[in-house]
Amino acid sequence: MRRTALKRVKVTTSGAEQQVPAKRQNRGPGNSTGDGF
């Protein structure tokens, strides 16, 4: 159970971190003023 929980957390963190920069890059050139990133 502990291993599953750790794996789940790692997967979630990796997915979230990967999706955040991806959205930032897509929105950067398009909505650089709106995002401000």
C-alpha distance matrix in Angstrom:
0.0 3.8 5.4 5.1 6.2 8.7 9.9 10.5 12.3 14.2 15.3 16.4 18.2 19.9 20.9 22.2 24.1 25.5 26.6 28.3 30.6 31.4 32.5 34.4 36.2 37.1 38.3 39.9 43.0 43.2 42.7 43.1 45.0 42.5 39.4 41.1 38.6
3.8 0.0 3.8 5.4 5.1 6.2 8.5 9.8 10.6 12.3 14.2 15.2 16.4 18.2 19.8 20.9 22.3 24.0 25.5 26.8 28.9 30.1 31.4 32.9 34.7 36.0 37.1 38.4 41.6 42.1 41.5 41.5 43.4 41.1 37.8 39.3 36.6
5.4 3.8 0.0 3.8 5.4 5.1 6.1 8.5 9.9 10.5 12.1 14.1 15.2 16.3 18.0 19.7 20.9 22.1 23.9 25.5 27.4 28.3 30.0 31.6 33.0 34.3 35.8 37.0 40.0 40.7 40.4 40.4 42.5 40.5 37.1 38.6 35.7
5.1 5.4 3.8 0.0 3.8 5.5 5.1 6.0 8.6 9.8 10.4 12.0 14.0 15.2 16.1 17.9 19.7 20.7 22.0 23.9 26.1 26.6 28.0 30.0 31.5 32.5 33.9 35.4 38.4 38.7 38.5 38.8 40.9 38.7 35.5 37.2 34.6
6.2 5.1 5.4 3.8 0.0 3.8 5.4 5.0 6.2 8.6 9.9 10.4 12.1 14.1 15.2 16.2 18.0 19.7 20.8 22.2 24.6 25.5 26.6 28.4 30.3 31.3 32.4 33.8 37.0 37.3 36.7 37.0 38.8 36.5 33.2 34.9 32.4
8.7 6.2 5.1 5.5 3.8 0.0 3.8 5.4 5.1 6.1 8.6 9.8 10.5 12.1 14.1 15.2 16.2 18.0 19.7 20.9 22.9 24.1 25.6 27.0 28.7 30.1 31.3 32.4 35.6 36.3 35.8 35.7 37.7 35.7 32.2 33.6 30.8
9.9 8.5 6.1 5.1 5.4 3.8 0.0 3.8 5.4 5.1 6.1 8.5 9.8 10.4 12.0 14.0 15.2 16.1 17.9 19.7 21.5 22.3 24.0 25.7 27.1 28.3 29.9 31.1 34.1 34.7 34.5 34.6 36.9 34.9 31.6 33.2 30.3
10.5 9.8 8.5 6.0 5.0 5.4 3.8 0.0 3.8 5.4 5.1 6.0 8.5 9.9 10.4 11.9 14.0 15.1 16.2 18.0 20.3 20.9 22.1 24.1 25.8 26.7 28.0 29.6 32.6 32.8 32.5 32.9 35.0 32.7 29.5 31.4 28.7
12.3 10.6 9.9 8.6 6.2 5.1 5.4 3.8 0.0 3.8 5.5 5.1 6.0 8.4 9.8 10.3 11.9 13.9 15.1 16.2 18.5 19.8 20.9 22.4 24.3 25.6 26.6 27.8 31.1 31.5 30.9 30.9 32.9 30.7 27.4 29.0 26.3
14.2 12.3 10.5 9.8 8.6 6.1 5.1 5.4 3.8 0.0 3.8 5.5 5.1 6.0 8.4 9.8 10.4 11.9 14.0 15.3 16.9 18.1 19.9 21.2 22.7 24.2 25.6 26.6 29.7 30.5 30.2 30.0 32.3 30.5 27.0 28.4 25.4
15.3 14.2 12.1 10.4 9.9 8.6 6.1 5.1 5.5 3.8 0.0 3.8 5.5 5.1 6.0 8.4 9.8 10.3 11.9 14.0 15.9 16.3 18.0 19.9 21.2 22.3 23.9 25.3 28.2 28.7 28.7 28.9 31.3 29.4 26.1 27.8 25.0
16.4 15.2 14.1 12.0 10.4 9.8 8.5 6.0 5.1 5.5 3.8 0.0 3.8 5.5 5.1 5.9 8.4 9.7 10.4 12.0 14.6 15.2 16.2 18.1 20.0 20.9 22.0 23.6 26.7 26.9 26.5 26.9 29.0 26.7 23.5 25.5 22.9
18.2 16.4 15.2 14.0 12.1 10.5 9.8 8.5 6.0 5.1 5.5 3.8 0.0 3.8 5.5 5.1 5.9 8.3 9.8 10.5 12.6 14.1 15.4 16.6 18.5 20.0 21.0 22.0 25.3 25.9 25.4 25.2 27.3 25.4 21.9 23.4 20.6
19.9 18.2 16.3 15.2 14.1 12.1 10.4 9.9 8.4 6.0 5.1 5.5 3.8 0.0 3.8 5.5 5.2 5.9 8.4 9.9 11.2 12.2 14.3 15.6 16.8 18.4 20.0 20.9 23.8 24.7 24.7 24.5 27.1 25.5 22.0 23.4 20.3
20.9 19.8 18.0 16.1 15.2 14.1 12.0 10.4 9.8 8.4 6.0 5.1 5.5 3.8 0.0 3.8 5.5 5.1 6.0 8.5 10.4 10.5 12.1 14.2 15.5 16.3 18.0 19.5 22.3 22.7 22.8 23.2 25.7 23.8 20.6 22.6 19.8
22.2 20.9 19.7 17.9 16.2 15.2 14.0 11.9 10.3 9.8 8.4 5.9 5.1 5.5 3.8 0.0 3.8 5.4 5.2 6.1 8.9 9.9 10.5 12.2 14.3 15.3 16.2 17.7 20.9 21.2 20.7 20.9 23.1 21.0 17.7 19.7 17.1
24.1 22.3 20.9 19.7 18.0 16.2 15.2 14.0 11.9 10.4 9.8 8.4 5.9 5.2 5.5 3.8 0.0 3.8 5.5 5.2 6.7 8.7 10.2 10.9 12.7 14.5 15.6 16.2 19.5 20.4 20.0 19.7 22.0 20.5 16.9 18.3 15.2
25.5 24.0 22.1 20.7 19.7 18.0 16.1 15.1 13.9 11.9 10.3 9.7 8.3 5.9 5.1 5.4 3.8 0.0 3.8 5.5 5.8 6.3 8.8 10.2 11.0 12.5 14.4 15.3 18.0 19.0 19.3 19.2 22.1 20.7 17.3 18.9 15.8
26.6 25.5 23.9 22.0 20.8 19.7 17.9 16.2 15.1 14.0 11.9 10.4 9.8 8.4 6.0 5.2 5.5 3.8 0.0 3.8 5.7 5.0 6.1 8.5 9.9 10.5 12.0 13.7 16.5 16.8 16.9 17.4 20.0 18.3 15.2 17.4 14.7
28.3 26.8 25.5 23.9 22.2 20.9 19.7 18.0 16.2 15.3 14.0 12.0 10.5 9.9 8.5 6.1 5.2 5.5 3.8 0.0 3.8 5.4 5.4 6.2 8.7 10.0 10.5 11.7 15.0 15.5 14.9 14.9 17.3 15.6 12.2 14.1 11.4
30.6 28.9 27.4 26.1 24.6 22.9 21.5 20.3 18.5 16.9 15.9 14.6 12.6 11.2 10.4 8.9 6.7 5.8 5.7 3.8 0.0 3.8 5.4 4.8 6.0 8.5 9.7 9.8 12.9 14.2 14.2 13.6 16.5 15.6 12.2 13.4 10.2
31.4 30.1 28.3 26.6 25.5 24.1 22.3 20.9 19.8 18.1 16.3 15.2 14.1 12.2 10.5 9.9 8.7 6.3 5.0 5.4 3.8 0.0 3.8 5.4 5.2 6.2 8.5 9.6 12.0 12.8 13.6 13.9 17.1 16.1 13.1 15.0 12.2
32.5 31.4 30.0 28.0 26.6 25.6 24.0 22.1 20.9 19.9 18.0 16.2 15.4 14.3 12.1 10.5 10.2 8.8 6.1 5.4 5.4 3.8 0.0 3.8 5.4 5.1 5.9 8.1 10.8 10.7 10.8 11.7 14.5 12.9 10.2 12.7 10.7
34.4 32.9 31.6 30.0 28.4 27.0 25.7 24.1 22.4 21.2 19.9 18.1 16.6 15.6 14.2 12.2 10.9 10.2 8.5 6.2 4.8 5.4 3.8 0.0 3.8 5.5 5.1 5.5 8.9 9.8 9.4 9.1 12.0 11.0 7.9 9.6 7.1
36.2 34.7 33.0 31.5 30.3 28.7 27.1 25.8 24.3 22.7 21.2 20.0 18.5 16.8 15.5 14.3 12.7 11.0 9.9 8.7 6.0 5.2 5.4 3.8 0.0 3.8 5.5 5.0 7.1 8.9 9.9 9.5 13.0 13.0 10.3 11.5 9.0
37.1 36.0 34.3 32.5 31.3 30.1 28.3 26.7 25.6 24.2 22.3 20.9 20.0 18.4 16.3 15.3 14.5 12.5 10.5 10.0 8.5 6.2 5.1 5.5 3.8 0.0 3.8 5.6 6.6 6.8 8.5 9.6 13.0 12.4 10.6 12.7 11.1
38.3 37.1 35.8 33.9 32.4 31.3 29.9 28.0 26.6 25.6 23.9 22.0 21.0 20.0 18.0 16.2 15.6 14.4 12.0 10.5 9.7 8.5 5.9 5.1 5.5 3.8 0.0 3.8 5.8 5.0 5.1 6.6 9.5 8.6 7.1 9.6 8.8
39.9 38.4 37.0 35.4 33.8 32.4 31.1 29.6 27.8 26.6 25.3 23.6 22.0 20.9 19.5 17.7 16.2 15.3 13.7 11.7 9.8 9.6 8.1 5.5 5.0 5.6 3.8 0.0 3.8 5.5 5.6 4.5 8.2 8.8 6.9 7.8 6.6
43.0 41.6 40.0 38.4 37.0 35.6 34.1 32.6 31.1 29.7 28.2 26.7 25.3 23.8 22.3 20.9 19.5 18.0 16.5 15.0 12.9 12.0 10.8 8.9 7.1 6.6 5.8 3.8 0.0 3.8 5.9 5.5 9.1 10.4 9.8 10.5 9.9
43.2 42.1 40.7 38.7 37.3 36.3 34.7 32.8 31.5 30.5 28.7 26.9 25.9 24.7 22.7 21.2 20.4 19.0 16.8 15.5 14.2 12.8 10.7 9.8 8.9 6.8 5.0 5.5 3.8 0.0 3.8 5.9 8.6 9.0 9.3 11.0 11.4
42.7 41.5 40.4 38.5 36.7 35.8 34.5 32.5 30.9 30.2 28.7 26.5 25.4 24.7 22.8 20.7 20.0 19.3 16.9 14.9 14.2 13.6 10.8 9.4 9.9 8.5 5.1 5.6 5.9 3.8 0.0 3.8 5.4 5.2 6.1 8.0 9.3
43.1 41.5 40.4 38.8 37.0 35.7 34.6 32.9 30.9 30.0 28.9 26.9 25.2 24.5 23.2 20.9 19.7 19.2 17.4 14.9 13.6 13.9 11.7 9.1 9.5 9.6 6.6 4.5 5.5 5.9 3.8 0.0 3.8 5.6 5.4 5.5 6.7
45.0 43.4 42.5 40.9 38.8 37.7 36.9 35.0 32.9 32.3 31.3 29.0 27.3 27.1 25.7 23.1 22.0 22.1 20.0 17.3 16.5 17.1 14.5 12.0 13.0 13.0 9.5 8.2 9.1 8.6 5.4 3.8 0.0 3.8 5.6 5.1 8.2
42.5 41.1 40.5 38.7 36.5 35.7 34.9 32.7 30.7 30.5 29.4 26.7 25.4 25.5 23.8 21.0 20.5 20.7 18.3 15.6 15.6 16.1 12.9 11.0 13.0 12.4 8.6 8.8 10.4 9.0 5.2 5.6 3.8 0.0 3.8 5.7 8.5
39.4 37.8 37.1 35.5 33.2 32.2 31.6 29.5 27.4 27.0 26.1 23.5 21.9 22.0 20.6 17.7 16.9 17.3 15.2 12.2 12.2 13.1 10.2 7.9 10.3 10.6 7.1 6.9 9.8 9.3 6.1 5.4 5.6 3.8 0.0 3.8 5.3
41.1 39.3 38.6 37.2 34.9 33.6 33.2 31.4 29.0 28.4 27.8 25.5 23.4 23.4 22.6 19.7 18.3 18.9 17.4 14.1 13.4 15.0 12.7 9.6 11.5 12.7 9.6 7.8 10.5 11.0 8.0 5.5 5.1 5.7 3.8 0.0 3.8
38.6 36.6 35.7 34.6 32.4 30.8 30.3 28.7 26.3 25.4 25.0 22.9 20.6 20.3 19.8 17.1 15.2 15.8 14.7 11.4 10.2 12.2 10.7 7.1 9.0 11.1 8.8 6.6 9.9 11.4 9.3 6.7 8.2 8.5 5.3 3.8 0.0
